[in-house]
């Protein structure tokens, strides 16, 4: 009987020790949770929005973007209708799908620049859908080569100083690409900055044959001249 009592007492002590162990582990795990909170609290916070505000360009330069839909690229070419007693006509086509950026430095105008200017000539519209379709599909093939690009590389006539509202006359030389053929051209241009808007016009003449098409000849019906006048009338805003 005495042995049984001692055995039961020993078993009770062992169970008591096992029951206390999980409590001890929970107590030891608590500092780990506290450490995680300290790490989270030490992460850097985002800077105030005021610190991310862009600073104005110290040079005084501003970027103006040509506004598609409000600007136009126009061609003018003479044509003779043989089937109408050699009637002479000037064909005019216009697209408004023009893109480009102009960096204007009012403090130092001679540091102003012109980025690449592109136009979608597949959108040329004249007074004759038949003419427009013929240009897209047969002659200029603008359905296949829709984009013309002008890259400026030379300016002359930029003033040393500028007052808002003053009209500037200048020459802009560069490379014109039509149908993957690139040729040098020079535009005679005017530009004016007024009321936070840049407007202007640039004109040049090209030979269609220099770019691998034209003069356009529709046997017995009409023939065009080789020379084409191109006029870019643009509106650009910051």
C-alpha positions as CSV (number, residue, x, y, z in Angstrom):
1,X,0.0,0.0,0.0
2,X,2.8,2.4,0.9
3,X,4.5,1.6,-2.5
4,X,1.3,2.4,-4.4
5,X,1.0,5.8,-2.5
6,X,4.6,6.7,-3.4
7,X,4.0,5.7,-7.0
8,X,0.9,7.8,-7.3
9,X,2.7,10.8,-5.8
10,X,5.5,10.5,-8.3
11,X,3.1,10.3,-11.2
12,X,1.3,13.5,-10.0
13,X,4.6,15.4,-9.8
14,X,5.5,14.4,-13.4
15,X,2.1,15.4,-14.8
16,X,2.4,18.8,-13.0
17,X,5.8,19.4,-14.6
18,X,4.4,18.6,-18.1
19,X,1.4,20.9,-17.6
20,X,3.7,23.8,-16.7
21,X,5.9,23.4,-19.9
22,X,3.5,25.0,-22.5
23,X,3.1,28.1,-20.2
24,X,6.9,28.4,-20.1
25,X,7.2,28.2,-23.9
26,X,4.5,30.9,-24.4
27,X,6.3,33.1,-22.0
28,X,9.6,32.7,-24.0
29,X,7.8,33.4,-27.4
30,X,6.4,36.7,-26.3
31,X,9.7,38.7,-26.8
32,X,9.8,37.5,-30.5
33,X,6.4,39.3,-31.1
34,X,7.8,42.4,-29.5
35,X,10.9,42.3,-31.7
36,X,8.8,42.1,-34.9
37,X,6.9,45.2,-33.8
38,X,10.2,47.0,-33.3
39,X,11.5,46.1,-36.8
40,X,8.2,47.2,-38.3
41,X,8.4,50.5,-36.5
42,X,11.9,51.1,-37.7
43,X,10.9,51.0,-41.5
44,X,11.3,54.4,-43.2
45,X,8.1,56.3,-44.0
46,X,7.3,58.0,-47.3
47,X,8.5,61.6,-47.5
48,X,6.0,64.4,-47.5
49,X,4.4,65.0,-50.8
50,X,5.9,68.5,-50.9
51,X,9.4,67.0,-51.2
52,X,8.4,65.2,-54.4
53,X,7.2,68.3,-56.2
54,X,9.1,69.0,-59.5
55,X,11.2,72.1,-59.5
56,X,10.9,74.5,-62.5
57,X,13.6,74.3,-65.2
58,X,16.2,77.0,-64.1
59,X,17.0,77.7,-67.7
60,X,13.5,79.0,-68.4
61,X,12.9,76.5,-71.2
62,X,9.3,75.1,-71.7
63,X,8.1,72.2,-73.8
64,X,5.3,72.9,-76.2
65,X,3.4,70.0,-77.8
66,X,1.9,70.3,-81.3
67,X,-1.9,69.8,-80.9
68,X,-3.2,67.1,-83.3
69,X,-6.6,68.0,-84.6
70,X,-5.9,71.8,-84.4
71,X,-2.8,71.7,-86.6
72,X,-2.6,70.9,-90.3
73,X,-0.2,69.5,-92.8
74,X,-1.2,70.4,-96.4
75,X,0.1,69.6,-99.8
76,X,-0.5,71.6,-103.0
77,X,0.3,70.2,-106.5
78,X,-0.7,71.3,-109.9
79,X,-2.5,68.9,-112.2
80,X,-3.7,68.9,-115.8
81,X,-6.8,67.1,-116.9
82,X,-6.3,65.9,-120.5
83,X,-9.9,64.7,-120.8
84,X,-11.2,68.2,-119.9
85,X,-9.4,70.3,-122.6
86,X,-6.2,70.4,-120.5
87,X,-7.9,72.1,-117.6
88,X,-5.3,73.1,-114.9
89,X,-6.1,72.6,-111.3
90,X,-4.3,72.8,-108.0
91,X,-5.0,69.8,-105.9
92,X,-5.0,70.4,-102.1
93,X,-5.0,67.7,-99.4
94,X,-4.9,68.1,-95.6
95,X,-4.3,65.9,-92.6
96,X,-4.6,67.0,-89.0
97,X,-2.8,64.0,-87.5
98,X,0.4,65.7,-86.5
99,X,2.7,65.2,-83.5
100,X,5.9,66.9,-82.3
101,X,7.4,68.9,-79.4
102,X,9.1,72.2,-79.4
103,X,11.4,73.4,-76.6
104,X,11.1,77.1,-76.3
105,X,13.6,79.1,-74.2
106,X,12.3,82.7,-73.9
107,X,15.3,83.8,-71.9
108,X,17.8,82.4,-74.5
109,X,15.8,82.0,-77.7
110,X,18.9,80.6,-79.6
111,X,18.8,77.5,-77.3
112,X,15.2,76.6,-78.5
113,X,15.0,73.3,-80.3
114,X,12.5,71.3,-82.4
115,X,12.0,67.5,-81.8
116,X,11.0,65.1,-84.6
117,X,7.7,66.1,-86.2
118,X,5.5,63.3,-87.6
119,X,2.3,63.3,-89.6
120,X,-0.1,60.6,-90.8
121,X,-0.5,61.2,-94.5
122,X,-2.8,58.2,-95.0
123,X,-5.4,60.7,-93.6
124,X,-4.9,63.2,-96.4
125,X,-8.3,64.4,-97.6
126,X,-8.9,66.5,-100.7
127,X,-12.1,67.4,-102.6
128,X,-11.9,64.1,-104.4
129,X,-12.1,60.7,-102.6
130,X,-11.0,59.1,-105.9
131,X,-7.7,61.1,-105.7
132,X,-7.3,60.3,-102.0
133,X,-7.7,56.6,-102.6
134,X,-5.3,56.6,-105.6
135,X,-2.6,58.3,-103.4
136,X,-3.1,55.8,-100.6
137,X,-3.1,52.7,-102.7
138,X,-1.1,53.4,-105.9
139,X,1.2,56.4,-105.8
140,X,2.4,57.6,-102.4
141,X,1.2,54.3,-101.0
142,X,0.4,55.9,-97.7
143,X,-1.7,53.0,-96.6
144,X,1.6,51.1,-96.5
145,X,3.8,54.0,-95.4
146,X,1.5,56.3,-93.4
147,X,4.0,58.3,-91.4
148,X,6.3,61.1,-92.7
149,X,8.9,62.4,-90.4
150,X,10.9,65.6,-90.2
151,X,14.0,65.8,-88.0
152,X,15.5,69.3,-87.6
153,X,19.2,69.7,-87.4
154,X,19.8,73.4,-88.2
155,X,18.2,76.8,-87.3
156,X,18.9,80.3,-88.6
157,X,17.2,83.4,-87.6
158,X,16.5,82.8,-84.0
159,X,16.8,86.1,-82.1
160,X,19.1,86.8,-79.2
161,X,16.2,88.0,-77.1
162,X,12.4,87.7,-77.3
163,X,9.3,89.6,-76.2
164,X,6.0,87.9,-76.0
165,X,3.9,88.5,-79.1
166,X,6.9,89.1,-81.3
167,X,6.8,87.2,-84.7
168,X,10.0,85.4,-85.5
169,X,11.0,84.5,-89.0
170,X,13.5,81.6,-89.3
171,X,14.9,78.9,-91.5
172,X,14.7,75.3,-90.3
173,X,16.9,72.7,-92.1
174,X,16.6,69.0,-91.6
175,X,15.8,65.5,-93.0
176,X,12.4,64.6,-94.4
177,X,11.5,61.0,-94.7
178,X,8.7,59.8,-97.0
179,X,8.2,56.1,-97.9
180,X,11.5,55.2,-96.2
181,X,13.4,57.7,-98.4
182,X,15.2,60.5,-96.6
183,X,16.2,63.8,-98.2
184,X,17.4,67.2,-96.9
185,X,14.8,70.0,-96.9
186,X,14.6,73.5,-95.5
187,X,11.4,75.1,-94.2
188,X,10.8,78.8,-94.1
189,X,9.0,79.4,-90.9
190,X,7.3,81.9,-88.7
191,X,6.5,81.5,-85.0
192,X,4.9,83.5,-82.2
193,X,4.4,82.9,-78.5
194,X,1.4,84.6,-77.0
195,X,-1.0,83.8,-74.2
196,X,0.7,80.6,-73.2
197,X,0.4,79.3,-76.8
198,X,2.9,78.8,-79.6
199,X,1.6,79.2,-83.2
200,X,3.3,79.2,-86.5
201,X,3.7,78.1,-90.1
202,X,6.4,76.4,-92.0
203,X,6.6,75.9,-95.8
204,X,8.9,74.1,-98.2
205,X,8.7,72.5,-101.7
206,X,9.8,69.0,-102.7
207,X,10.0,66.9,-105.8
208,X,7.9,63.8,-105.7
209,X,10.5,62.0,-107.8
210,X,13.1,62.6,-105.1
211,X,11.1,60.3,-102.9
212,X,10.4,57.6,-105.4
213,X,7.0,58.5,-106.7
214,X,5.6,61.0,-109.2
215,X,5.0,63.0,-111.2
216,X,1.6,61.2,-111.1
217,X,0.4,60.1,-114.5
218,X,-3.0,58.6,-115.1
219,X,-2.7,58.0,-118.9
220,X,-5.1,60.0,-120.9
221,X,-6.8,61.5,-117.9
222,X,-4.4,63.7,-115.9
223,X,-0.8,64.3,-115.0
224,X,0.6,66.2,-112.0
225,X,3.6,68.5,-111.7
226,X,6.6,67.0,-109.9
227,X,6.9,69.9,-107.5
228,X,4.8,69.9,-104.4
229,X,4.3,72.7,-101.8
230,X,4.1,71.5,-98.2
231,X,2.7,73.7,-95.5
232,X,2.6,73.0,-91.8
233,X,0.3,75.2,-89.8
234,X,0.7,74.4,-86.1
235,X,-0.7,75.2,-82.7
236,X,1.3,74.1,-79.7
237,X,0.7,74.4,-76.0
238,X,2.7,73.6,-72.9
